[in-house]
Amino acid sequence: MSHRIWEQRFRPSVVKECIHAVLKEELANAEYSPEEMPQLTKRLSETIKDKLKEMGFDRYKMVVQVVIGEQRGEGVFMAARCFWDADTDNYTHDVFMNDSLFCVVAAFGCFYY
């Protein structure tokens, strides 16, 4: 049983590659529009969550957070703290930027006992 759990462990580098691919595909030519951003953030979070489920992390609850902002040359900082099992739970994040917008995605994998 423990061997099977190890194979399905949340792997931040693999998850980050998945997130990056989705963002590159969905946002490469996107323009920031305040009216469209609520739907876009929801769609991105659902798409990423579905892709992560397909990767076989069956014993994990996934939390995907998407933040999109207008690119105006200003900085932005984000932080998160979690109360979890450091032996099984993990997270990763990725940042996408084009001339019009920036997008920060954080994905958290919490092992379900």
GIFENMO-V811092 format. One record per residue. N is the residue number from 1. D_CENTER is the distance of its C-alpha to the mean C-alpha in Angstrom with 2 decimals. Layout:
n=N d_center=D_CENTER
n=N d_center=D_CENTER
//
This chain:
n=1 d_center=28.02
n=2 d_center=26.45
n=3 d_center=26.21
n=4 d_center=24.17
n=5 d_center=21.74
n=6 d_center=21.43
n=7 d_center=20.64
n=8 d_center=17.71
n=9 d_center=16.32
n=10 d_center=12.61
n=11 d_center=12.62
n=12 d_center=10.21
n=13 d_center=11.70
n=14 d_center=11.40
n=15 d_center=7.75
n=16 d_center=7.32
n=17 d_center=9.95
n=18 d_center=8.47
n=19 d_center=5.52
n=20 d_center=8.57
n=21 d_center=10.86
n=22 d_center=9.43
n=23 d_center=9.36
n=24 d_center=12.73
n=25 d_center=14.16
n=26 d_center=13.38
n=27 d_center=14.00
n=28 d_center=16.65
n=29 d_center=19.48
n=30 d_center=18.00
n=31 d_center=20.17
n=32 d_center=19.35
n=33 d_center=21.13
n=34 d_center=20.98
n=35 d_center=22.14
n=36 d_center=19.45
n=37 d_center=16.33
n=38 d_center=16.12
n=39 d_center=16.15
n=40 d_center=13.75
n=41 d_center=10.98
n=42 d_center=11.80
n=43 d_center=12.04
n=44 d_center=8.71
n=45 d_center=7.05
n=46 d_center=9.83
n=47 d_center=9.68
n=48 d_center=6.31
n=49 d_center=7.65
n=50 d_center=10.94
n=51 d_center=10.23
n=52 d_center=9.08
n=53 d_center=12.27
n=54 d_center=14.23
n=55 d_center=13.59
n=56 d_center=15.89
n=57 d_center=14.28
n=58 d_center=16.95
n=59 d_center=17.67
n=60 d_center=14.27
n=61 d_center=13.07
n=62 d_center=9.34
n=63 d_center=7.98
n=64 d_center=4.94
n=65 d_center=6.07
n=66 d_center=6.75
n=67 d_center=9.88
n=68 d_center=12.25
n=69 d_center=15.63
n=70 d_center=18.79
n=71 d_center=19.54
n=72 d_center=22.80
n=73 d_center=22.89
n=74 d_center=22.11
n=75 d_center=19.89
n=76 d_center=17.11
n=77 d_center=16.14
n=78 d_center=13.58
n=79 d_center=14.04
n=80 d_center=13.24
n=81 d_center=15.62
n=82 d_center=15.58
n=83 d_center=18.63
n=84 d_center=17.97
n=85 d_center=19.54
n=86 d_center=18.99
n=87 d_center=20.42
n=88 d_center=17.84
n=89 d_center=14.70
n=90 d_center=12.06
n=91 d_center=8.67
n=92 d_center=7.09
n=93 d_center=5.80
n=94 d_center=6.88
n=95 d_center=9.38
n=96 d_center=11.19
n=97 d_center=14.72
n=98 d_center=17.70
n=99 d_center=21.06
n=100 d_center=20.18
n=101 d_center=16.71
n=102 d_center=13.80
n=103 d_center=10.13
n=104 d_center=7.85
n=105 d_center=4.11
n=106 d_center=4.08
n=107 d_center=3.83
n=108 d_center=7.60
n=109 d_center=10.10
n=110 d_center=13.52
n=111 d_center=16.47
n=112 d_center=18.69
n=113 d_center=22.32
//
